[in-house]
């Protein structure tokens, strides 16, 4: 029997599921439940490019793909004849010039660059940043409190990671407005030409700052990476791409984590009341937000470098695997009552930050920022409500990133007082 989604065409050319369809963006979880039950290793042919994508929706299969050395991120590891259809897709990427970073590389290049960057995101460094992160979050909330109504994304979730990572890199405070502008264009414009222009402007800016650090090093991450370039540990293209990943690409995870976390608290008022009564649950609340409606829909599509068997299905070399993190994190085989938002859930072995060698480098910093931002918001405003109809919220346009573009809130310092 052929399973056909409501609204999908029937017949031999029909595809039972369309994970990329815009109608699923506000709530993709019902679709993922059906896929997990009926087609957990699902072969999907992209109607535009003809590329074959295999969507994985079971926790065990997602975890397996993220650990398999025969499933990788570098297209140049495939022979030219198998790489050709994917190469055309990469050529359409408006930020292709900024993709040579740990997110897009396999070992040994991935290992080499990650080792250079890892100390800046270790427990000691993140602990040293904690006071600064809480202070910045408080200052941003001060600005939100003045009006009684504010867009959480634009006024808190977007600026916080840019400010924090700019500090980590040692970038001048006066440059932050430009950095935010590029981030807004890249994350929010949806226009390939504008995204490419912002990427090129950022690359030129990054090159200038790297040259400055080469000439006048300081006690910051950019200086350490510039020194690694001088000694041959990292190329200039890798360095610029890594700064981009940290400053503009990496902050998208934190933005979506904060936005989705607050949205779920508003959707589940009993859990919000529970957090107010027990503020020590803020850490596990953030973990549950990562599981329940995480900031990343799926891992970067992975190239199959040799025939692999996943979930009882042989996936041929040259095809693409898409491990769906949102689906894995609601797999009932791993999570009891997976569709229940429980801020005290334990254990919580979610894959919200990925798994294996590509586990998110900045996970600890993203957690710290979410704890600081959401915790302060809940403490500061005893009365928080959405200022718009939830059905009208605009979500990121593709499945890779998962978050709302705007989250307008009504904020009252005292319950019941305007």
C-alpha positions as CSV (number, residue, x, y, z in Angstrom):
1,X,0.0,0.0,0.0
2,X,1.3,3.5,-0.9
3,X,1.0,6.1,1.9
4,X,0.2,9.5,0.6
5,X,0.3,12.7,2.6
6,X,-2.9,14.8,2.6
7,X,-2.6,17.3,-0.3
8,X,0.1,15.2,-2.0
9,X,-0.5,14.0,-5.6
10,X,-1.2,10.3,-6.0
11,X,0.2,8.0,-8.7
12,X,3.5,6.3,-9.5
13,X,5.5,9.6,-9.5
14,X,4.1,10.7,-6.1
15,X,6.5,10.7,-3.0
16,X,4.7,9.6,0.2
17,X,6.3,12.3,2.3
18,X,7.8,15.8,1.5
19,X,9.9,16.8,4.5
20,X,10.9,20.1,2.8
21,X,7.3,21.3,2.3
22,X,6.7,24.7,3.8
23,X,3.4,23.6,5.4
24,X,5.4,21.5,7.8
25,X,7.6,24.2,9.1
26,X,5.5,25.5,12.0
27,X,5.1,22.0,13.4
28,X,7.0,19.2,11.6
29,X,6.6,16.6,14.4
30,X,3.4,15.0,13.2
31,X,5.1,14.4,9.8
32,X,8.2,12.9,11.6
33,X,6.1,10.6,13.7
34,X,4.4,9.2,10.5
35,X,7.8,8.8,8.8
36,X,9.3,7.1,11.8
37,X,6.5,4.6,11.9
38,X,6.0,4.0,8.2
39,X,9.3,4.9,6.4
40,X,12.1,5.5,9.0
41,X,14.8,5.3,6.3
42,X,13.1,7.3,3.6
43,X,14.3,7.8,0.0
44,X,13.3,11.2,-1.3
45,X,14.1,12.6,-4.7
46,X,14.5,16.4,-4.8
47,X,12.2,17.5,-7.6
48,X,14.4,20.5,-8.5
49,X,17.9,18.9,-8.6
50,X,17.1,15.2,-8.9
51,X,19.4,14.5,-5.9
52,X,18.6,11.4,-3.8
53,X,18.2,12.2,-0.1
54,X,17.7,9.6,2.6
55,X,15.9,11.0,5.6
56,X,16.5,9.2,8.9
57,X,14.0,9.7,11.7
58,X,14.8,7.0,14.3
59,X,17.1,7.9,17.1
60,X,19.3,4.8,16.6
61,X,19.7,5.4,12.9
62,X,20.5,9.1,13.3
63,X,23.1,8.3,15.9
64,X,24.5,5.6,13.6
65,X,24.9,7.9,10.7
66,X,26.5,10.6,12.8
67,X,29.2,8.1,13.9
68,X,29.8,6.3,10.6
69,X,33.2,7.1,9.0
70,X,31.7,6.2,5.6
71,X,29.2,9.0,5.9
72,X,31.0,12.4,5.6
73,X,30.7,16.1,4.9
74,X,33.4,16.7,2.2
75,X,32.2,16.4,-1.3
76,X,35.7,16.1,-2.6
77,X,35.9,12.6,-1.0
78,X,33.6,11.3,-3.7
79,X,34.7,10.5,-7.3
80,X,33.8,13.3,-9.8
81,X,31.0,11.3,-11.5
82,X,29.2,10.8,-8.2
83,X,30.0,14.3,-6.9
84,X,28.7,16.1,-10.0
85,X,24.9,16.4,-9.0
86,X,25.9,17.6,-5.6
87,X,28.5,20.0,-7.0
88,X,25.7,21.9,-8.8
89,X,23.8,22.3,-5.6
90,X,26.9,23.6,-3.8
91,X,27.5,26.1,-6.6
92,X,24.1,27.6,-5.7
93,X,25.1,28.1,-2.1
94,X,25.5,31.9,-1.6
95,X,28.0,31.4,1.2
96,X,30.1,28.7,-0.5
97,X,33.3,30.8,0.0
98,X,32.8,30.6,3.8
99,X,32.3,26.9,4.2
100,X,35.8,25.6,5.0
101,X,35.3,25.2,8.7
102,X,34.9,22.3,11.2
103,X,31.1,22.1,10.4
104,X,31.8,21.2,6.8
105,X,35.1,19.2,7.1
106,X,36.0,15.6,7.9
107,X,39.1,14.3,9.7
108,X,42.0,15.0,9.5
109,X,41.2,18.6,8.6
110,X,38.2,18.7,10.9
111,X,40.4,17.3,13.8
112,X,43.2,19.8,13.2
113,X,41.0,22.9,13.2
114,X,38.8,21.8,16.0
115,X,41.9,21.2,18.2
116,X,42.9,24.8,17.6
117,X,39.5,26.2,18.6
118,X,38.5,23.8,21.4
119,X,40.3,25.6,24.3
120,X,38.2,28.7,23.7
121,X,35.1,26.7,24.4
122,X,36.3,24.5,27.2
123,X,34.8,24.4,30.7
124,X,37.3,26.9,32.2
125,X,36.8,29.5,29.5
126,X,33.0,29.2,29.5
127,X,33.0,29.5,33.3
128,X,35.1,32.7,33.1
129,X,32.5,34.1,30.6
130,X,29.5,33.4,32.8
131,X,29.4,36.7,34.6
132,X,29.8,38.6,31.4
133,X,27.0,36.6,29.7
134,X,24.6,37.2,32.5
135,X,25.5,41.0,32.5
136,X,24.9,41.3,28.8
137,X,21.6,39.5,29.0
138,X,20.5,41.8,31.8
139,X,21.4,44.9,29.9
140,X,19.4,43.7,26.8
141,X,16.4,42.9,29.1
142,X,16.7,46.5,30.5
143,X,16.0,47.8,27.0
144,X,13.1,45.4,26.5
145,X,11.5,46.4,29.8
146,X,11.1,50.0,28.8
147,X,8.4,49.5,26.2
148,X,6.1,46.8,27.7
149,X,6.2,45.0,24.3
150,X,9.3,43.6,22.5
151,X,10.4,41.2,19.9
152,X,12.4,38.6,21.9
153,X,14.4,37.5,18.8
154,X,15.5,41.0,17.6
155,X,16.1,42.5,21.1
156,X,17.6,39.6,23.0
157,X,18.2,36.3,21.2
158,X,20.0,37.8,18.2
159,X,22.3,40.4,19.8
160,X,23.3,38.3,22.8
161,X,25.5,35.6,20.9
162,X,26.9,38.3,18.6
163,X,28.1,40.3,21.6
164,X,29.4,37.4,23.5
165,X,31.4,35.8,20.6
166,X,32.7,39.2,19.5
167,X,34.1,39.5,23.0
168,X,35.6,36.0,22.8
169,X,37.3,36.9,19.5
170,X,38.4,40.3,20.7
171,X,36.6,42.3,18.1
172,X,36.1,46.1,18.7
173,X,32.8,47.1,20.4
174,X,32.2,49.6,17.7
175,X,32.0,46.9,15.1
176,X,29.1,45.1,16.7
177,X,26.4,47.0,14.8
178,X,28.0,45.9,11.5
179,X,28.2,42.3,12.7
180,X,24.6,42.3,13.7
181,X,23.7,43.7,10.3
182,X,25.5,40.9,8.4
183,X,23.9,38.4,10.8
184,X,20.4,39.7,10.1
185,X,21.0,39.6,6.3
186,X,22.4,36.1,6.4
187,X,19.9,34.6,8.8
188,X,16.8,36.6,7.9
189,X,16.7,38.1,4.4
190,X,16.0,34.8,2.5
191,X,17.5,36.5,-0.6
192,X,20.5,34.7,-2.1
193,X,22.0,37.9,-3.6
194,X,21.8,39.8,-0.3
195,X,23.2,36.8,1.6
196,X,26.2,36.5,-0.8
197,X,26.9,40.2,-0.5
198,X,26.8,40.1,3.3
199,X,29.1,37.1,3.2
200,X,31.6,38.8,1.0
201,X,31.5,41.9,3.1
202,X,32.1,39.9,6.2
203,X,35.0,38.0,4.6
204,X,36.7,41.3,3.8
205,X,36.1,42.5,7.3
206,X,37.5,39.3,8.8
207,X,40.6,39.5,6.7
208,X,41.3,43.0,7.9
209,X,40.9,41.9,11.6
210,X,43.2,38.9,11.1
211,X,45.9,41.1,9.5
212,X,45.6,43.4,12.5
213,X,46.1,40.5,14.9
214,X,49.0,39.2,12.9
215,X,50.7,42.6,13.4
216,X,49.4,43.3,16.9
217,X,48.4,40.1,18.8
218,X,46.3,40.3,21.9
219,X,44.9,37.9,24.5
220,X,41.9,36.6,22.5
221,X,40.8,33.7,20.3
222,X,41.4,35.6,17.0
223,X,45.0,36.3,17.9
224,X,45.6,32.6,18.7
225,X,44.1,31.6,15.4
226,X,46.1,34.2,13.5
227,X,49.3,32.9,15.1
228,X,48.3,29.3,14.1
229,X,48.0,30.7,10.5
230,X,51.4,32.2,10.7
231,X,52.9,28.8,11.8
232,X,51.0,26.8,9.2
233,X,48.4,25.3,11.5
234,X,45.4,26.7,9.6
235,X,45.0,28.3,6.2
236,X,43.6,31.8,5.6
237,X,40.4,30.4,4.0
238,X,39.9,28.0,6.9
239,X,40.5,30.9,9.4
240,X,38.1,33.2,7.8
241,X,35.5,30.4,7.5
242,X,36.0,29.5,11.1
243,X,35.5,33.1,12.3
244,X,32.3,33.2,10.2
245,X,31.1,29.9,11.7
246,X,31.7,31.2,15.2
247,X,30.3,34.7,14.8
248,X,27.5,34.5,12.3
249,X,26.6,30.9,11.5
250,X,27.2,29.5,15.0
251,X,24.9,32.1,16.7
252,X,21.9,30.8,14.8
253,X,21.8,27.8,17.1
254,X,21.7,30.0,20.2
255,X,19.1,32.4,18.7
256,X,16.8,29.5,17.9
257,X,17.4,27.8,21.3
258,X,16.4,30.9,23.2
259,X,13.4,31.7,21.0
260,X,12.1,28.1,20.9
261,X,12.7,27.7,24.6
262,X,10.6,30.8,25.5
263,X,7.9,29.8,23.0
264,X,7.5,26.4,24.6
265,X,7.3,27.9,28.1
266,X,4.4,30.1,26.8
267,X,2.8,27.1,25.1
268,X,3.0,25.2,28.4
269,X,2.1,27.6,31.2
270,X,2.2,24.9,33.9
271,X,5.8,24.3,33.1
272,X,6.5,28.1,33.2
273,X,4.9,28.2,36.6
274,X,7.0,25.3,37.6
275,X,10.2,27.1,36.5
276,X,9.2,30.2,38.5
277,X,8.6,28.1,41.6
278,X,11.9,26.1,41.1
279,X,14.4,28.4,39.3
280,X,17.1,25.7,39.8
281,X,15.4,23.8,36.9
282,X,16.6,26.3,34.3
283,X,19.4,24.0,33.2
284,X,17.2,21.0,32.7
285,X,14.6,23.3,31.1
286,X,17.1,24.3,28.4
287,X,18.0,20.6,27.8
288,X,14.3,19.8,27.4
289,X,13.9,22.7,24.9
290,X,16.8,21.2,22.9
291,X,15.0,17.9,22.8
292,X,11.4,18.9,22.4
293,X,11.7,21.6,19.7
294,X,15.4,22.0,19.1
295,X,17.2,24.8,17.2
296,X,18.5,22.6,14.4
297,X,16.1,20.4,12.4
298,X,18.6,18.1,10.9
299,X,22.4,17.7,10.6
300,X,24.1,19.0,7.6
301,X,23.3,16.6,4.7
302,X,26.0,13.9,4.7
303,X,27.6,12.2,1.6
304,X,27.6,8.4,1.5
305,X,31.3,7.6,0.8
306,X,30.7,3.8,0.5
307,X,27.6,1.7,0.5
308,X,26.3,1.6,4.1
309,X,23.5,-0.2,5.8
310,X,21.3,1.9,8.1
311,X,18.2,0.6,9.7
312,X,18.1,-2.5,7.5
313,X,18.4,-0.4,4.3
314,X,21.5,-0.3,2.1
315,X,22.2,3.3,1.0
316,X,24.4,3.4,-2.1
317,X,27.6,5.4,-2.4
318,X,27.0,8.9,-3.7
319,X,23.6,9.4,-2.2
320,X,23.0,11.9,0.6
321,X,21.8,11.0,4.2
322,X,19.8,13.6,6.2
323,X,19.8,12.7,9.9
324,X,16.7,14.5,11.3
325,X,17.6,15.6,14.9
326,X,14.0,16.8,15.7
327,X,12.6,13.4,14.8
328,X,15.3,11.4,16.8
329,X,14.6,13.6,19.8
330,X,11.0,12.5,19.9
331,X,11.6,8.8,19.3
332,X,9.4,6.9,21.8
333,X,11.9,4.1,21.8
334,X,14.3,6.4,23.7
335,X,12.0,9.1,25.3
336,X,9.0,8.1,27.4
337,X,6.0,10.4,26.5
338,X,8.1,12.1,23.8
339,X,5.4,14.7,23.0
340,X,5.3,15.9,26.6
341,X,7.3,19.0,27.4
342,X,8.8,18.2,30.9
343,X,11.4,20.7,32.2
344,X,12.6,18.2,34.8
345,X,13.0,15.3,32.3
346,X,15.8,12.9,33.4
347,X,17.6,11.2,31.8
348,X,17.5,13.3,28.6
349,X,19.9,11.9,26.0
350,X,18.9,14.2,23.2
351,X,20.8,14.9,20.1
352,X,20.0,18.6,19.9
353,X,23.7,19.5,19.5
354,X,24.5,16.5,17.2
355,X,26.7,13.5,18.1
356,X,30.1,12.2,17.6
357,X,33.1,14.1,16.1
358,X,30.8,16.9,14.9
359,X,29.1,17.5,18.3
360,X,28.6,21.2,18.5
361,X,31.8,22.9,19.5
362,X,30.0,25.8,21.1
363,X,27.4,23.7,23.0
364,X,28.5,24.8,26.5
365,X,28.5,28.4,25.5
366,X,25.1,28.1,23.8
367,X,23.7,26.5,26.9
368,X,25.2,29.2,29.1
369,X,23.6,32.0,27.0
370,X,20.2,30.2,26.9
371,X,20.3,29.7,30.7
372,X,21.2,33.4,31.3
373,X,18.7,34.8,28.8
374,X,15.6,32.6,29.6
375,X,16.3,32.6,33.3
376,X,16.6,36.3,33.5
377,X,13.5,36.9,31.4
378,X,11.4,34.6,33.6
379,X,12.7,36.3,36.8
380,X,12.4,39.8,35.5
381,X,8.8,39.6,34.1
382,X,6.2,37.7,36.2
383,X,3.7,38.2,33.4
384,X,4.8,37.3,29.9
385,X,2.5,36.6,26.9
386,X,2.7,36.4,23.2
387,X,1.7,39.6,21.5
388,X,0.5,37.9,18.3
389,X,-1.6,34.9,17.3
390,X,0.8,31.8,17.6
391,X,-0.6,30.6,14.2
392,X,0.9,33.7,12.6
393,X,4.5,33.1,13.7
394,X,7.0,33.0,10.9
395,X,9.4,30.1,11.0
396,X,12.8,29.7,9.3
397,X,12.2,28.7,5.7
398,X,14.0,25.4,5.6
399,X,14.3,22.3,7.8
400,X,18.0,22.7,8.6
401,X,17.5,25.6,11.0
402,X,14.4,25.5,13.2
403,X,13.2,28.7,14.9
404,X,10.9,31.6,14.7
405,X,12.0,34.8,12.9
406,X,10.1,37.0,15.4
407,X,8.6,36.4,18.8
408,X,6.7,39.5,19.9
409,X,6.0,39.5,23.6
410,X,3.9,41.5,26.1
411,X,6.0,42.1,29.2
412,X,4.8,43.3,32.5
413,X,7.0,43.9,35.5
414,X,4.1,42.9,37.9
415,X,1.3,40.5,37.1
416,X,-1.8,42.2,36.1
417,X,-0.3,45.7,35.8
418,X,0.1,47.2,32.4
